[in-house]
Amino acid sequence: MNSSAGGASDKPRLAVVGGTGNLGLGLALRWAQAGYAVSLGSRDAQRAVAAAAAECAAQPGVSLAGGGNAAVAAAADLVIVAVPFAAQSATLEDIRTAVQGKIVVDTTVPLVPPKVMRVQLPPEGSAARRAQNLLGPQVRVVSAFQNIAAAHLRDLSHALEGDVLVTGDDAEAREAVVRLAQAIGLTAWQAGALDNAVVAEALTSVLIFMNKRYGFDGAGIRICGAHQAG
């Protein structure tokens, strides 16, 4: 299969690079539960294999594979990158050859510890734009999933809520990622060009601040007025 994300009866094979972290593993579990073939990727292939085996044992009915980042990306139809900002550039360099011609979903938020409650954007304007620059024009980079609580994703008994903003320069690729979000019970919206990813990335620091200030349990966003659409 090529970079197409498939239709309702043609699910793409997914690789979650950085899949042993909280966000990556949570997304992988949700998609596996929804019937997708999902592989976890890590810089340490054995760590990914072990994490996949552990989750399969803990979650009846969930099937995950594991391997090195480049290997799982090469075998997938669509690749999700879920790594900390500090690891983004090195990870993208590692998988660049493997993802040519594919859709890559970048979930990176430019958080710079210890000041994670303060918006700090990279020189490129956003982590998503940095990803596109590093991967090149033959990769359709889509930005999404920055504003969903990783802890909620990991808990498969927790009903997901909140909306996902999906940005990218290719409308077909954006819609493919909208379908991925919908498959795990989230509401998702195409939100324009990749440069608009700066909004979702910056919102993460705002939500972290609000979680601390008000004691929220994984604050997210909701698009108001959507019921009037159409």
C-alpha positions as CSV (number, residue, x, y, z in Angstrom):
1,M,0.0,0.0,0.0
2,N,1.3,3.5,-0.7
3,S,0.7,6.8,1.1
4,S,-3.1,6.5,0.9
5,A,-4.7,6.1,4.3
6,G,-7.4,3.8,3.0
7,G,-11.1,3.8,3.3
8,A,-13.5,2.4,5.9
9,S,-12.7,-1.2,4.9
10,D,-9.1,-0.6,4.1
11,K,-7.3,0.4,7.2
12,P,-3.6,1.5,6.8
13,R,-0.8,-0.1,8.6
14,L,0.3,2.3,11.3
15,A,3.7,2.9,12.9
16,V,3.9,5.0,16.0
17,V,7.5,6.2,16.3
18,G,8.2,7.0,19.9
19,G,5.6,4.5,20.7
20,T,7.0,3.6,24.1
21,G,6.2,7.1,25.5
22,N,2.9,7.9,27.1
23,L,1.3,9.7,24.1
24,G,2.6,7.3,21.5
25,L,1.6,4.2,23.4
26,G,-1.8,5.6,24.2
27,L,-2.5,6.3,20.6
28,A,-1.2,2.9,19.5
29,L,-3.4,1.1,22.0
30,R,-6.5,3.0,20.9
31,W,-5.9,2.3,17.2
32,A,-5.1,-1.4,17.9
33,Q,-8.3,-1.6,19.8
34,A,-10.1,-0.1,16.8
35,G,-8.8,-2.9,14.5
36,Y,-5.7,-1.3,13.0
37,A,-2.4,-3.1,12.5
38,V,0.0,-1.0,14.7
39,S,3.7,-1.3,15.3
40,L,5.5,0.6,18.1
41,G,8.9,2.1,17.2
42,S,11.8,3.1,19.5
43,R,15.4,4.0,19.1
44,D,16.0,0.7,21.0
45,A,14.2,-2.0,19.0
46,Q,14.2,-4.5,21.9
47,R,12.5,-1.9,24.1
48,A,9.7,-1.5,21.6
49,V,9.3,-5.3,21.3
50,A,9.1,-5.6,25.0
51,A,6.6,-2.8,25.4
52,A,4.4,-4.2,22.7
53,A,4.4,-7.7,24.3
54,A,3.7,-6.2,27.8
55,E,0.7,-4.2,26.5
56,C,-0.7,-7.2,24.6
57,A,-0.5,-9.3,27.8
58,A,-2.2,-6.5,29.8
59,Q,-4.9,-5.7,27.3
60,P,-6.8,-8.7,26.1
61,G,-7.8,-8.3,22.4
62,V,-5.1,-5.8,21.7
63,S,-2.3,-6.7,19.2
64,L,0.8,-4.7,18.8
65,A,4.2,-5.3,17.1
66,G,7.5,-3.5,17.9
67,G,10.8,-2.7,16.4
68,G,13.3,0.0,15.6
69,N,12.0,3.4,14.5
70,A,13.2,3.2,10.9
71,A,12.1,-0.5,10.5
72,V,8.6,0.0,11.6
73,A,8.3,3.3,9.6
74,A,9.4,1.5,6.5
75,A,6.8,-1.3,6.9
76,A,3.9,1.1,7.6
77,D,1.5,3.0,5.3
78,L,1.2,5.9,7.6
79,V,3.6,7.0,10.4
80,I,2.9,8.9,13.6
81,V,5.7,10.6,15.4
82,A,5.2,11.0,19.1
83,V,8.5,12.0,20.6
84,P,9.6,14.9,22.9
85,F,10.6,18.1,21.1
86,A,14.3,17.5,22.2
87,A,14.2,14.2,20.2
88,Q,12.3,15.4,17.2
89,S,15.1,16.3,14.8
90,A,17.2,13.2,15.5
91,T,14.1,10.9,15.1
92,L,13.0,12.5,11.9
93,E,16.5,12.1,10.5
94,D,16.4,8.4,11.4
95,I,13.1,7.7,9.6
96,R,13.5,10.2,6.7
97,T,14.3,7.6,4.0
98,A,11.6,5.2,5.3
99,V,8.8,7.7,5.1
100,Q,9.2,9.2,1.6
101,G,5.9,9.2,-0.3
102,K,3.9,8.7,3.0
103,I,1.8,10.7,5.4
104,V,3.6,11.5,8.6
105,V,1.6,12.7,11.5
106,D,3.6,15.0,13.8
107,T,2.3,15.3,17.4
108,T,5.4,17.2,18.6
109,V,4.9,20.1,21.0
110,P,7.9,22.5,21.4
111,L,8.0,22.3,25.2
112,V,11.3,23.4,26.8
113,P,11.6,22.2,30.4
114,P,11.4,23.4,33.0
115,K,9.2,26.2,31.6
116,V,6.6,24.0,30.0
117,M,3.7,26.3,30.9
118,R,5.2,29.0,28.7
119,V,4.8,29.0,24.9
120,Q,8.3,28.7,23.3
121,L,8.2,28.2,19.5
122,P,11.2,27.1,17.4
123,P,12.8,29.4,14.7
124,E,10.8,27.6,12.0
125,G,7.5,28.8,13.6
126,S,6.3,25.4,14.7
127,A,7.5,21.9,15.3
128,A,5.4,20.7,12.4
129,R,7.1,23.1,10.0
130,R,10.4,21.9,11.3
131,A,9.3,18.3,10.5
132,Q,8.2,19.2,7.0
133,N,11.6,20.9,6.3
134,L,13.5,18.0,7.6
135,L,11.5,15.3,5.8
136,G,11.3,17.1,2.5
137,P,8.5,17.8,-0.1
138,Q,7.7,14.1,-0.9
139,V,6.4,13.6,2.6
140,R,2.9,14.9,3.5
141,V,3.3,16.1,7.1
142,V,0.1,16.5,9.1
143,S,0.0,18.0,12.6
144,A,-2.5,16.7,15.2
145,F,-3.2,15.2,18.7
146,Q,-1.3,17.8,20.7
147,N,-4.2,18.7,22.9
148,I,-5.3,15.2,24.0
149,A,-4.3,14.0,27.5
150,A,-1.9,11.0,27.2
151,A,-3.1,9.5,30.4
152,H,-6.6,9.4,29.1
153,L,-5.4,7.6,26.0
154,R,-3.6,5.0,27.9
155,D,-6.7,4.1,30.0
156,L,-8.8,2.2,27.5
157,S,-11.8,2.3,29.9
158,H,-11.8,6.1,29.7
159,A,-14.2,7.6,27.1
160,L,-12.2,10.1,25.2
161,E,-13.5,13.7,24.8
162,G,-12.2,16.9,23.2
163,D,-11.6,18.0,19.7
164,V,-8.5,17.5,17.5
165,L,-7.2,20.2,15.2
166,V,-5.7,18.7,12.1
167,T,-3.4,20.9,10.0
168,G,-1.4,20.2,6.9
169,D,-0.7,21.4,3.3
170,D,-2.5,18.5,1.7
171,A,-6.3,18.2,2.2
172,E,-6.4,14.5,1.4
173,A,-3.8,13.8,4.0
174,R,-5.6,16.0,6.6
175,E,-8.8,14.0,6.0
176,A,-6.9,10.7,6.4
177,V,-5.8,11.9,9.9
178,V,-9.4,13.1,10.7
179,R,-10.5,9.6,10.1
180,L,-7.8,8.2,12.4
181,A,-9.0,10.5,15.2
182,Q,-12.6,9.5,14.6
183,A,-11.7,5.8,14.7
184,I,-10.7,6.2,18.4
185,G,-13.8,8.2,19.4
186,L,-12.4,11.7,19.0
187,T,-13.9,14.6,17.1
188,A,-11.5,16.1,14.6
189,W,-11.5,19.1,12.3
190,Q,-9.4,20.1,9.3
191,A,-7.9,23.4,10.5
192,G,-6.0,24.5,7.4
193,A,-2.4,24.7,6.3
194,L,0.5,23.3,8.2
195,D,1.6,26.7,9.4
196,N,-1.6,26.8,11.4
197,A,-0.1,24.0,13.6
198,V,1.4,26.7,15.7
199,V,-2.0,27.2,17.3
200,A,-2.4,23.6,18.6
201,E,1.2,23.5,19.6
202,A,1.0,26.7,21.6
203,L,-2.3,25.7,23.2
204,T,-0.5,22.8,24.9
205,S,1.4,25.1,27.2
206,V,-1.8,27.0,28.0
207,L,-3.6,23.7,28.9
208,I,-0.7,22.6,31.1
209,F,-1.0,25.8,33.0
210,M,-4.7,25.5,33.4
211,N,-4.4,21.9,34.6
212,K,-2.1,23.1,37.4
213,R,-3.9,26.3,38.2
214,Y,-7.4,24.8,38.4
215,G,-6.7,21.2,39.1
216,F,-8.2,20.0,35.8
217,D,-7.8,16.3,34.8
218,G,-6.3,16.6,31.3
219,A,-7.9,19.8,29.9
220,G,-8.7,19.8,26.2
221,I,-10.5,21.9,23.7
222,R,-13.9,21.9,22.1
223,I,-15.1,23.7,19.0
224,C,-18.3,25.6,19.8
225,G,-21.0,26.2,17.2
226,A,-20.1,22.9,15.3
227,H,-23.8,21.8,15.5
228,Q,-24.7,24.7,13.2
229,A,-22.2,23.6,10.5
230,G,-23.5,22.3,7.2
